[in-house]
Amino acid sequence: MNATDSDVFHKPFLIIETGQPVASMRRHGRFPHWIRVASGLPADAAVVVNVEHGEPLPAFDGFAGALITGSGAMVTERREWSERSAHWLRQAADAGLPLFGICYGHQLLAHALGGEVGDNPSGREMGTVDIALHADAAHDPLFAGLPMRFAAQATHVQSVLALPQGATLLARSTQDDCHAFRWGRATWGVQFHPEFSTVHMRGYVGAKHDALAGEGRCSRQLARTVGATPHARRVLRRFVRHARALHASHTHQDRQTG
């Protein structure tokens, strides 16, 4: 491994923490831990900033990329920490920092870039869902080569209703027309949860028992349909590899022109 490779490998990823898991699932850790483990990042390769609790976001040029977690909050609530984070994300996206938003993070990125977020007209989407890729996904660094339909875990009531100008739609589900998008060369949002295991998903279904019952749905029956989602997790791991590759390319170009 040469010096450039070493620099790229050790440059950390920023994980922007926008919320906490439901109370019954906190024994499994916080969202940044779930994301770090699922993405294959060692503990010393991630820096966590809890924006929901008021922690300030750092300068983005010290990171290989940033990942934005899910949250129990709603983007449409326009909370101060959320709007502050959206402003930072817009600047980071314009600067070319690789970004990957999950669920709330997906919606926050869309909002930051000028898209529209609101209540999903089809209602709550929850459980292991079928993701259908659009044709443009065949040429996307994170989705190329994946099956045109694959399973992913989802739990949300709001969605991206209108994409930011210039964004590319990559995936949809029966209940959500925008399950993934790319903006520019290095910004992605996914409505599904690539970091969720079957344990996480079943735990969330159980935690939402009352809400599901109020919608005429049985949480126990839904939990029985939860299954593994290896292709969804591949998307997350590909982001990490792609972000490192982009940084390596930029570093090499800078050294050639320096």
TORMARTOR-843774 format. One line per field, with one value per residue: residue in three letters; x, y, z of N, C-alpha, C in turn. Coordinates in steps of 0.1 Angstrom, whole numbers, m for minus. Layout:
bado = ALA,...
n.u = X,...
n.v = Y,...
n.w = Z,...
ca.u = X,...
ca.v = Y,...
ca.w = Z,...
c.u = X,...
c.v = Y,...
c.w = Z,...
END
This chain:
bado = MET,ASN,ALA,THR,ASP,SER,ASP,VAL,PHE,HIS,LYS,PRO,PHE,LEU,ILE,ILE,GLU,THR,GLY,GLN,PRO,VAL,ALA,SER,MET,ARG,ARG,HIS,GLY,ARG,PHE,PRO,HIS,TRP,ILE,ARG,VAL,ALA,SER,GLY,LEU,PRO,ALA,ASP,ALA,ALA,VAL,VAL,VAL,ASN,VAL,GLU,HIS,GLY,GLU,PRO,LEU,PRO,ALA,PHE,ASP,GLY,PHE,ALA,GLY,ALA,LEU,ILE,THR,GLY,SER,GLY,ALA,MET,VAL,THR,GLU,ARG,ARG,GLU,TRP,SER,GLU,ARG,SER,ALA,HIS,TRP,LEU,ARG,GLN,ALA,ALA,ASP,ALA,GLY,LEU,PRO,LEU,PHE,GLY,ILE,CYS,TYR,GLY,HIS,GLN,LEU,LEU,ALA,HIS,ALA,LEU,GLY,GLY,GLU,VAL,GLY,ASP,ASN,PRO,SER,GLY,ARG,GLU,MET,GLY,THR,VAL,ASP,ILE,ALA,LEU,HIS,ALA,ASP,ALA,ALA,HIS,ASP,PRO,LEU,PHE,ALA,GLY,LEU,PRO,MET,ARG,PHE,ALA,ALA,GLN,ALA,THR,HIS,VAL,GLN,SER,VAL,LEU,ALA,LEU,PRO,GLN,GLY,ALA,THR,LEU,LEU,ALA,ARG,SER,THR,GLN,ASP,ASP,CYS,HIS,ALA,PHE,ARG,TRP,GLY,ARG,ALA,THR,TRP,GLY,VAL,GLN,PHE,HIS,PRO,GLU,PHE,SER,THR,VAL,HIS,MET,ARG,GLY,TYR,VAL,GLY,ALA,LYS,HIS,ASP,ALA,LEU,ALA,GLY,GLU,GLY,ARG,CYS,SER,ARG,GLN,LEU,ALA,ARG,THR,VAL,GLY,ALA,THR,PRO,HIS,ALA,ARG,ARG,VAL,LEU,ARG,ARG,PHE,VAL,ARG,HIS,ALA,ARG,ALA,LEU,HIS,ALA,SER,HIS,THR,HIS,GLN,ASP,ARG,GLN,THR,GLY
n.u = 9,7,16,m5,m27,m29,m35,m61,m75,m75,m88,m115,m151,m179,m207,m238,m259,m293,m314,m328,m331,m363,m375,m375,m355,m331,m312,m297,m279,m271,m282,m259,m240,m253,m252,m224,m214,m229,m219,m193,m173,m145,m143,m126,m128,m149,m166,m189,m215,m239,m265,m291,m290,m278,m250,m223,m217,m188,m161,m162,m141,m123,m131,m139,m164,m199,m225,m260,m283,m314,m345,m369,m381,m397,m390,m406,m412,m393,m373,m348,m322,m324,m328,m304,m286,m294,m286,m258,m255,m262,m241,m220,m227,m225,m198,m189,m185,m189,m221,m245,m277,m301,m334,m348,m325,m323,m346,m340,m318,m329,m347,m328,m316,m335,m358,m391,m407,m430,m460,m466,m487,m498,m497,m483,m453,m440,m418,m404,m398,m405,m382,m380,m359,m351,m344,m321,m306,m290,m266,m255,m231,m236,m258,m256,m256,m271,m299,m329,m351,m353,m352,m358,m355,m380,m394,m415,m434,m434,m422,m401,m415,m412,m384,m352,m341,m324,m318,m315,m338,m337,m349,m380,m409,m439,m454,m441,m428,m403,m377,m350,m324,m301,m279,m260,m226,m220,m239,m263,m296,m315,m346,m351,m338,m307,m290,m305,m310,m328,m335,m336,m356,m379,m381,m388,m413,m427,m426,m443,m468,m493,m499,m499,m521,m541,m543,m554,m538,m519,m493,m479,m484,m472,m446,m438,m433,m410,m377,m343,m321,m298,m289,m297,m280,m256,m256,m251,m224,m211,m212,m194,m170,m170,m169,m143,m128,m133,m121,m95,m89,m92,m72,m49,m50,m47,m20,m6,m10,m1
n.v = m12,22,56,73,55,47,71,76,53,57,81,94,87,108,105,116,121,120,112,89,53,35,31,4,m8,3,m11,m23,m5,28,45,53,33,10,17,20,m6,m21,m11,m19,m4,1,10,32,45,62,92,105,129,143,159,163,167,191,193,208,208,197,211,200,191,174,147,115,111,115,102,101,96,79,90,98,121,146,158,179,193,212,217,234,223,205,221,236,215,208,230,228,204,210,227,209,190,206,211,186,165,132,119,102,95,82,72,94,109,107,121,146,153,156,177,197,201,213,198,183,173,153,140,106,98,72,63,47,29,m2,m28,m56,m48,m47,m35,m18,m12,16,23,39,32,11,22,34,40,28,11,m4,m35,m49,m69,m62,m61,m62,m70,m49,m32,m12,17,42,73,96,109,115,137,152,154,169,195,183,158,122,97,65,43,26,17,m2,15,39,62,72,57,58,81,99,127,149,138,125,123,106,94,72,58,34,12,2,m5,m20,m51,m83,m85,m59,m49,m65,m57,m30,m33,m46,m26,m7,m16,m7,16,3,m14,5,12,m10,m32,m61,m65,m89,m106,m91,m91,m117,m117,m105,m105,m114,m89,m87,m74,m47,m40,m42,m19,2,m5,m3,25,34,23,36,63,64,58,80,100,91,94,122,131,121,135,161,160,156,180,198
n.w = 0,m10,0,m7,m9,17,30,20,29,56,60,77,79,82,103,105,130,133,149,173,178,181,215,225,209,216,230,213,204,189,160,144,151,140,113,108,114,95,71,71,82,104,139,143,120,117,125,147,147,167,156,163,190,192,185,168,132,116,95,62,46,58,56,42,33,40,60,66,92,99,115,141,138,117,85,75,98,102,121,141,142,121,98,99,95,69,54,57,44,18,11,13,m6,m30,m29,m36,m17,m10,m3,17,23,46,49,69,65,37,29,40,25,0,5,12,m12,m28,m33,m27,3,21,36,28,3,1,27,57,52,58,69,52,20,m16,m38,m68,m95,m115,m150,m152,m131,m138,m146,m125,m99,m74,m77,m101,m117,m97,m90,m108,m92,m58,m22,6,38,53,69,73,72,58,27,m2,m23,m45,m67,m63,m86,m114,m103,m104,m107,m91,m79,m69,m50,m44,m27,m27,m48,m49,m39,m41,m51,m71,m69,m88,m89,m66,m45,m27,m19,0,6,19,45,45,66,84,100,100,127,136,120,126,153,150,138,158,178,167,170,180,163,138,142,145,119,108,104,112,134,141,120,99,109,104,77,73,60,50,36,16,m8,m5,16,2,m13,5,14,m11,m14,5,m6,m31,m23,m12,m34,m51,m36,m36,m63,m66,m49,m62,m86,m75,m66,m89,m101,m83
ca.u = 0,15,12,m18,m37,m30,m43,m75,m81,m77,m96,m128,m164,m188,m220,m246,m270,m305,m324,m326,m340,m374,m369,m373,m344,m318,m303,m288,m270,m277,m282,m245,m234,m259,m247,m210,m213,m234,m211,m180,m163,m141,m147,m118,m130,m162,m168,m203,m220,m253,m270,m304,m287,m271,m236,m221,m211,m174,m157,m164,m130,m115,m138,m140,m178,m208,m238,m270,m291,m328,m349,m383,m386,m402,m384,m415,m413,m384,m366,m336,m310,m326,m326,m290,m280,m298,m277,m245,m255,m262,m228,m212,m230,m220,m184,m185,m183,m198,m231,m255,m288,m310,m347,m349,m314,m327,m356,m333,m309,m338,m351,m316,m312,m346,m369,m402,m409,m443,m467,m467,m502,m502,m496,m471,m447,m432,m415,m395,m406,m399,m376,m378,m349,m353,m333,m309,m298,m280,m253,m252,m220,m241,m268,m253,m254,m280,m312,m339,m360,m347,m358,m351,m363,m385,m404,m416,m447,m431,m415,m397,m427,m406,m370,m345,m338,m312,m316,m318,m346,m331,m357,m393,m416,m454,m460,m432,m423,m389,m369,m336,m321,m287,m278,m246,m217,m216,m249,m274,m306,m323,m357,m350,m328,m297,m284,m314,m311,m341,m338,m340,m369,m389,m382,m396,m427,m433,m427,m454,m480,m506,m501,m503,m535,m550,m544,m560,m528,m514,m479,m474,m484,m462,m432,m435,m429,m396,m367,m330,m320,m284,m286,m298,m267,m245,m256,m243,m210,m206,m210,m181,m159,m170,m164,m129,m122,m134,m111,m82,m88,m90,m58,m39,m50,m41,m6,m1,m11,5
ca.v = 0,34,66,78,45,47,83,74,43,62,93,90,91,115,100,127,114,129,107,76,42,34,28,m10,m12,10,m20,m27,6,39,44,54,20,1,20,17,m21,m26,m6,m25,5,m1,20,44,51,70,103,108,142,142,172,164,172,204,193,215,200,202,214,187,187,164,135,108,111,116,94,108,86,80,98,98,135,148,170,190,201,223,219,242,215,199,231,239,204,209,241,222,193,217,232,197,185,215,209,173,155,120,119,91,97,70,75,108,115,107,132,158,157,161,191,206,204,219,189,184,162,154,127,97,96,58,59,41,18,m8,m42,m60,m43,m50,m24,m19,m2,23,20,47,25,2,29,41,33,20,1,m12,m50,m54,m74,m51,m61,m68,m67,m39,m29,2,21,57,78,107,105,125,138,158,153,182,197,176,145,110,87,52,31,29,6,m1,26,51,64,76,50,61,91,105,141,151,126,118,124,96,92,59,57,21,11,m8,m9,m28,m65,m88,m82,m45,m47,m71,m49,m18,m37,m48,m13,1,m25,1,23,m6,m19,16,12,m22,m42,m70,m65,m102,m111,m83,m95,m130,m115,m99,m114,m108,m79,m85,m64,m34,m37,m40,m5,9,m8,3,39,36,20,46,75,63,58,93,107,87,100,137,132,118,147,173,158,158,194,206
ca.w = 0,m10,10,m11,m6,32,34,16,37,70,61,83,74,91,104,110,138,134,158,180,175,191,228,226,201,219,236,202,201,182,145,138,153,131,100,107,113,82,60,72,87,117,148,142,106,117,135,148,152,170,153,170,204,191,182,155,121,113,81,55,38,65,56,29,29,51,60,74,97,101,127,144,135,103,78,74,111,100,133,139,139,108,88,100,88,55,49,56,34,5,8,11,m20,m40,m29,m41,m7,m11,8,16,33,48,54,72,58,23,27,43,14,m11,9,11,m26,m34,m36,m18,12,27,39,17,0,3,41,63,45,68,67,40,8,m29,m45,m83,m100,m128,m160,m149,m120,m144,m149,m113,m92,m62,m80,m113,m115,m88,m96,m111,m81,m46,m10,15,49,53,79,72,68,49,15,m12,m32,m58,m66,m66,m100,m119,m97,m112,m99,m93,m75,m63,m44,m46,m20,m27,m61,m49,m29,m42,m61,m71,m74,m91,m90,m53,m35,m29,m9,m1,16,27,55,42,78,92,99,103,141,137,113,134,165,147,136,171,185,160,171,181,151,128,145,141,104,103,101,123,135,141,106,92,113,98,63,73,55,48,25,13,m19,1,23,m7,m17,16,13,m23,m12,12,m15,m41,m18,m11,m48,m56,m29,m42,m76,m64,m43,m72,m95,m68,m65,m102,m105,m73
c.u = 9,9,m2,m29,m39,m38,m57,m82,m84,m85,m110,m140,m172,m201,m228,m259,m282,m316,m320,m335,m352,m368,m366,m361,m331,m308,m293,m279,m278,m275,m268,m238,m240,m253,m232,m208,m217,m226,m197,m169,m158,m144,m139,m119,m143,m162,m183,m206,m235,m260,m284,m301,m279,m257,m234,m214,m198,m172,m157,m151,m121,m121,m138,m154,m186,m221,m247,m280,m306,m332,m364,m389,m391,m395,m393,m417,m403,m377,m353,m324,m311,m323,m311,m282,m282,m289,m263,m244,m255,m248,m218,m214,m224,m205,m179,m182,m193,m208,m241,m265,m297,m323,m349,m337,m316,m336,m349,m324,m318,m343,m340,m313,m324,m358,m380,m404,m423,m448,m469,m482,m507,m501,m483,m466,m438,m430,m405,m403,m398,m394,m374,m369,m354,m341,m320,m300,m287,m266,m249,m241,m225,m250,m266,m250,m263,m292,m321,m349,m353,m354,m350,m361,m367,m394,m404,m431,m446,m422,m410,m408,m422,m391,m364,m342,m325,m309,m321,m326,m340,m340,m370,m398,m431,m459,m452,m425,m408,m382,m355,m334,m306,m287,m263,m239,m216,m226,m260,m283,m313,m333,m356,m339,m318,m290,m292,m312,m325,m345,m343,m354,m381,m392,m390,m410,m434,m435,m439,m467,m493,m509,m506,m518,m545,m552,m550,m550,m523,m499,m473,m474,m473,m448,m428,m431,m416,m386,m353,m329,m305,m281,m287,m285,m256,m244,m249,m228,m204,m204,m197,m169,m158,m165,m149,m122,m122,m123,m97,m79,m85,m76,m47,m38,m44,m26,1,0,m4,19
c.v = 12,44,71,68,46,59,81,64,48,75,89,94,98,108,110,120,124,124,94,65,42,28,13,m15,m6,1,m25,m16,17,37,44,40,10,4,17,2,m26,m22,m11,m16,2,12,33,51,60,80,106,122,141,156,174,170,185,204,199,205,206,206,200,182,177,150,128,109,113,108,100,97,88,88,96,111,135,160,182,198,213,227,227,234,208,209,235,228,204,219,235,212,199,221,220,191,193,214,195,162,144,120,108,92,85,75,90,115,117,119,145,163,162,175,201,210,210,210,191,171,164,141,119,95,82,54,53,29,11,m23,m44,m57,m47,m37,m27,m8,4,20,27,40,16,9,37,33,25,9,m8,m26,m56,m60,m62,m50,m68,m63,m57,m37,m14,5,37,60,90,102,118,126,144,159,167,183,190,163,134,101,73,41,36,16,8,11,39,52,68,69,53,72,94,119,144,138,118,120,114,97,79,60,45,22,0,m13,m18,m43,m70,m85,m68,m43,m53,m63,m36,m22,m39,m35,m4,m7,m17,9,15,m11,m8,17,m1,m33,m49,m70,m79,m108,m104,m88,m108,m129,m109,m109,m106,m99,m77,m75,m50,m30,m35,m25,4,7,m3,18,41,34,31,59,75,64,72,102,104,94,115,139,130,130,159,172,159,172,204,211
c.w = 0,m1,6,m7,9,36,31,26,51,71,66,76,85,91,112,117,139,143,165,176,185,204,230,219,205,226,225,197,194,167,139,140,142,117,98,106,99,70,60,76,101,126,146,128,105,128,135,154,154,168,161,184,203,188,169,145,118,98,74,48,45,64,42,24,42,49,70,78,95,113,129,141,120,97,77,87,111,113,131,135,126,97,88,93,73,48,47,45,20,1,5,m2,m31,m41,m34,m30,m9,1,5,27,34,55,57,65,43,20,30,32,2,m8,8,m3,m34,m38,m26,m10,19,31,27,15,2,18,45,54,55,65,56,28,m5,m36,m60,m88,m113,m138,m157,m139,m126,m147,m136,m105,m80,m66,m93,m109,m105,m95,m98,m100,m69,m33,m2,27,49,64,79,69,59,38,7,m22,m46,m57,m68,m81,m104,m112,m106,m103,m102,m89,m69,m57,m47,m39,m21,m41,m61,m37,m30,m53,m60,m76,m76,m92,m77,m42,m37,m17,m11,10,25,36,52,55,87,89,101,118,142,131,121,147,162,144,149,179,179,161,171,169,140,130,142,126,98,99,113,123,135,127,98,96,107,83,62,69,53,35,21,2,m14,8,14,m12,m7,15,0,m21,m5,2,m26,m36,m16,m24,m53,m49,m34,m55,m75,m58,m53,m82,m88,m68,m78,m106,m95,m75
END
